[in-house]
Amino acid sequence: MHSSVRVLPLVLFIPLFVAGCSGNQTSVEKNARHMAYQIEQAHFDPNTKPLTADNTRLMAKFLSQFYEIGKQDREAGFTSAQAQQRVDSLSTGNGPFSPGAQKTKIINRDYDSDQPEKRSEILKQGAITTYWDGYNGRP
């Protein structure tokens, strides 16, 4: 009985600690981390697998622009329909989301990425989610 009294505070404290740590992230950071893990899972070569922490930082820089655009669109008075048109425009063309634009950087050299279509979709969905977070005012 005595040992369970010592373990009980830990059992209660650990979930609260973990929840507290994850609750302080912005939507950009959360979306960036989620994308980094998805890209890691799509990358099949263990010899050239990108570091998740590095990808998270890169994705946060990439996503912050979409968050700001969403925020600016809301401040400019865009309706939901106009915001949806903006989101739809992200899915067209040969911009950063096209499969041909997907590269993996290893020691300052760019290589074609593994599964470029999947990576393209991960980036596009992350940008759209982050845009809506900015538009809807999620911190």
Secondary structure by P-SEA (a helix, b strand, c coil): caaaaaaaaaaacaaaaaaaaaaaccaaaaaaaaaaaaaaaacccccccccaaaaaaaaaaaaaaaaaaaaaaaaacccaaaaaaaaaaaaccccccccccbbbbcccccccccaaaaaaaaaaaaaaaaaaaaaaccc
